[in-house]
């Protein structure tokens, strides 16, 4: 019987909102048994009071860290120290770090160098270099972020109404760099094997972009994600192996 992975959840309460608590623990539980739950803040601040109810709901250990001087990274340092203590004192396989601060990049690297799986959780405005430091990075759908997105969509819709000459289009879900990398990976696989299997595409894209996972694109499987991406992949067709489950792309015949 395979060993169930032990998971540690570490939350920087000063840059992750309390409305994300449920998603954080739902996602973390997908990786194994959560044995450590720590949340860090200066709890005298009004800005983190929303977390107090969630601390009790999810049985977290709240770590108090007073701000010694304004704008100093005291919370970051406290979380990093605790992560290293957990690394050496507890049997933890997976670290889930909920934060949006690139100051944790070095910590992520150190944990991964010691064969730990490190999952990041944060907002969509985080630095891409920080995102790519993780094995996987999951975007949090916080209430504040959702409201901002709704406002952005409303503004976009109003502009489209004002300019009827421009047909409504679905927002781009991949930037040009990712489109290029995706095409290069598919072409290389087809050149080598005749087929580019979904599992290989997923693996290689995730090595380049830790946030290239279906849930970040509103999909519940990589198959659904590929269906969403097909408008960018018009020179390919979808195929299925005889087992009925292994799917791949091939080039269209000219």
N, C-alpha and C positions, 0 to 999 in steps of 0.2 A: 504493500500500500504506500502510495506517495505521501511524503511528509507535507503537511499543510504549512504554508509559509507564515511566519510571524511578521506582523506589520506594526510600524510605529508611525503615528500621525503627529506632526508638528505644525502648529499654526501660528503665524505672525498676525495677531489680532488687529494690529495697527494699520495693515494694508490689505486685509481681507475682511469683507463685511459679514456680519452675523447671519444675514439672509442666505449665505452659502453653506451653512453648517450641515444641513441635511445632505446636500450634494457631495460635500467633502467625505462624509462618512459612508455614504452609499458607494462612492467610487472606491474608497480605500478598502471596503469589505470585499470587493471583487478580487483583491490580490491575496487574501488570506485572512488569518485570525488577528484582529487588532488587539495587541497586548499593551501598547503604550499610547496614551492620548495626552499631549501637552499643548497648552496654549499660552502664549507669551504676550504681555502688555504691561504698560503702566496703568494699573486698574484705577488709579485716582483720576484718570482723564474721562471726561464726559463722552468723548468720541467712541469709546469701546463699551459703553454701558449696555448696548444691545446684545453683547456676547454673554452677559452674566447668566441669563436664563438658559442659553444653549450649553454653557459649561455644566450646569446641573443635569440638563436633559441627556447629554451624551457622556456623563461621568468623566469629564476631563479634569486633569490636574492643571489648575491655573497658576502660572509662574509670575510672580510680581517682580518687575524690574523698574525701579524709579529712574526717571530721566535725570542723569547727573548734570548734563549741560544741554541746552536746546540744540536740536539738529544733530546730536551725536547718535551713533548707531548702537545704542545700548541694548535694544530689543534684539537686533541682529546678532550681537555678540552672545547674548544669553542663549538664544536658540542654537547657535553653532556649538557652544560649549556643551549644552545638553545632548545634542546630536552625537557628538564625539564620545561623551560618557556612555550613552546608550550603545554606540557601536562596539565599545570594548567591554561593557559590563552585562549586556543582555543579548539573548539569542534572537536577533532581528534580521530578517532577510530582505524586507522591503521598507524603505523610508518614503512616506508621503509628506511632502513639504508644501503647505499652502501659504504662498507668499507671492508678491509681485516685485520683489526687490532683487536686482541683479547682484547685490552684495553677497548673495548666497551661492553664487556660481562656483567659487572655489570649494565650498563645502560639498556641493554636488559631485564635483570631480573627485574629491578625496574618497567619498563613499563608493563611487563607482569603481575606482581603482582597487578597492577592497572587495570587489565582486558583489556589491549590494545593488539591488534594483532600486532606482530612485525615481519616483513619480512626482511631477510638479503639478500644482493646481493654482490657477490665478486668472486674472482678467486678460482680455484680448489686447490690452495696450502695453503688455510687458515687452521687454527687449527680446528680439529674436535670438540673439546669442545666448541669453539666459535660458530661453525655451529649449534650445538645441543641446544644452548641457545635460538634460534629463534623458532617461530611457524613454519616457513618454511624458507629454505635457497635456493636461486636460483643462479646457477653458471653463471657468465657473460662470454660470448664468445667474448672477446676482440681480436682485431687484433694481438696484440703481443702474446697473449696466443695461438691463432690459428696458427700462424707461428711456435711457439715452438712445438705445437702438430704435425704439418705437418713434421717438422724436425725429431721428435721422431719416427713418423710412417715410414718415409723414411729410417732411420737408422735400424729400425726393419725389414723392407722389405729387405734391403741389407743383413742383417744377415741370413734371411731365404733363400735367394738365395745362400749364401755361404755354407749353411748347408742343402743340398737337402734331407738328410735323415730325417729331422724333418718336418712333414707336417705343412702347414700354418694353424693357428688357430685364431679365433676371440679373441681379447684381453678380459681378465676377466673384467666383469662389476661389480662384487661384490667381496669383500674380504671375507676371511674365517669366520670372526666374523659375518658379515651380513648374509652370507649363513646359518650359524648355527642359528642365531636369527630368520630368515625367516622360516626355517624348524620347529623350536620350536613353533612359533606362529601358523603355519598351523596345526601341530599335535595337539596342545591344542584345537584349534577350532573344528577339526574333532572329537576328543575324546568327546567333550562336546555336539556337535550338529550334527555330522555326515557329516557336510559340512563346508568348510572354504570359506566364501563369500569374493569376491574381496574387497568390501567396508570395511570390517572388517580388512582384511590383510593390506590394505592401511593405515587405521587409526592407527593400532597398530605399524606398522613399522615406521610411521612418528613420533609417540611418542618417539621412540628410536633414530631415525635419521631424523632430520629436512630436510635433503636434499633428502630424499627418495620420490621424486616426478617425474612423467613421463618426464617432459621437461629436467631434468638433465641427462636423459639417452637417449635423442634424440627421445622420444616418445610423441605423442600428446594425449594419453589417458592411463589410468591404464591397460586397456585391452591389448593394444599394449606392454606395459611394461611387463606384465605377459607372453606374448608370447615370449619376448626376454629372460625371466628368466626360461622358461620351461626346457632348457638343464640342469639346476641345480636342477630341481624338477621332476626327472624321475619316482619317485615312486607315482606320483599323475596324475590324469586325470582331464580334464576341463569339467564342466557341466554347463548347463543353465537352469534356472527356467522356468516354464510355461509362465511367463510374457514375455519371450524372451529377457530380458535385464539384469536381475540379474545373474551374473556368479559366479562360485565357483569351488573349487578343492575338489576332493575326493581321497581316497587312491586306488591305483590299486589293483585288486584282485590277490591274489597269486595263 
